[in-house]
Amino acid sequence: MRAVTIALTAAATAAAVLGLSACSSSGGGSASSGSTASCESALVDQLKASGSSVSGAMPSLARPSACNGVDTLTYAKLLTQAVQAVLKSDLPTGLPTGIPTALPTDLPTDLPSGLPTSLPSGLPTDLPTDLPTDLPSGLPS
């Protein structure tokens, strides 16, 4: 799923760049509200069809015919909305929406209270007296 998401994001970016450059030369026009809805729907369908067949597939960069007459800025916005819609539809449902902060209530109640009191208070002074005294000096060669 991650590969499809990355491919769709990359493809949408490429489609936006190529689509914007292609329609900037054609002059564009003002879009009516009916044509923007059909254009966005066509873009969503195009992105879904391209990303579902093969993992990592690149969507077609051709501008859907439903987007004819839509100006460059509106087309860029519609393309962004279409990519967001496709990516949101690919997310699994039922994911947690927050991090649980409540502590469990079934903890044991018979925990020791306080620190142990029998810790040593100093270094030992009764070292053994039969330690070897003929220790080697210097480093081995």
N, C-alpha and C positions, 0 to 999 in steps of 0.2 A: 504494500500500500504506500510505503514511503517513496518508493521509486516512481510510482504513478503520480504522487503529489508533486515531487520534484520535477518530473517531466511536464506536468500540466503547468506548473509555475513558470518554468523556462519557456515552454511553448507559448504561454499567454504573453510573456514579455516580448518574445520574438514577434508574435502576431501583432501586438500593439505597435511595435516599432515599424514593422513592415506595413501594417495597415494604415498607420498614420502617414507614413511617407507616400504610400500609394494614393491615399485620398487627398493629400495636400496638393498633389499635382492635378487632380480632377476637379478641384474647385469646391466640391461638396455642396451642401445646401442646408436649409433649415429643416429640422425634423419635426414631424408631428408626433403627438403622444402615442398614436396607434402604431406608427412605424418603429418607435423606440422599443415598445413592448415586444413586437414581433422580431425585431433585430436581436434583442437580448435573449429571447427564447431560442432563436436560431443559433446564436453563439453558444448557449448552454448545451444544446443538442450536439453541436459540432465538437465541443470539447469533450463531452461524455463519450461520444462515439469514437473519438480518436484515442482516448486514454484507456478504454476498456478492452480493446482487442489485444494489445500486446503491451507488456510492462515496459515503460520507457518510450512508448510510441509518441511521436510528435504530431500534434493536431495540424490539420491543413491550415495554411496561412492565407488561403483564399477568403476574401470577404464574402459572407453569405449574401445571397440576392435580397434577402429581407432587409439588409442594411443599406441598400442603395438609397441615396438621397439623405442619409444621416451625415451630419457634419462631423469633422474630425474630432473635436472636443467631446461631443456627445458619444461618438463611437468609442473613444478611449474610456469614458466612464462606463459605458455599457459592457465593454470587454472586461473591465475590472470587476464589475458586479457579477458577470457571468462566471469568471474564474472563482470568485468568492463563493458563489452558489454551488459550483461543482465541488470545490474543496470541502465545504460544509457537508455536502451530501455524502462524501466519502468517509467522514468521521464516524466511528462506532458510537452507538447510543448507550446510555446507561453508565457513562463515565462519572466518577465522583466529581462533585462541583466544589468541594472544599476539603481542607485537611481536618481530620477529627482532632479536637483539642480536649475532650473530656477524658479524664483518667479512668481506668477500669475500677469498678467498685468491688470486685471479688479478690482483692489482695489479701494475703494472710495477715491476721491481726496479732499473732504471737511473735512479732519481730523483737529482737533484743533492743532495749532502750539504753542509750548512752554508749560510751566507748569502753573497751576493756581497761581494767585498772592494773593488771599485772604485767605491764610493759617494763623492760629493763631500763634502769635509770642511769647506768654508766657502763664503761667498758669493763670486760672481765680482767681481773688482776691475777688470777691463779693460772698462769700459763705453764705448760709442762717444762720441766727443767732438763729433760733428757734429749733436747734437740741437738742435731749434729753441729759440730763447730768447725769441721774441716770442709767448708763449702768451697766450691771452685771459684776462682777469681778470673776476671777477664772474659773475653768472648772466645768461643771455639774457633779454631782456624780451619 
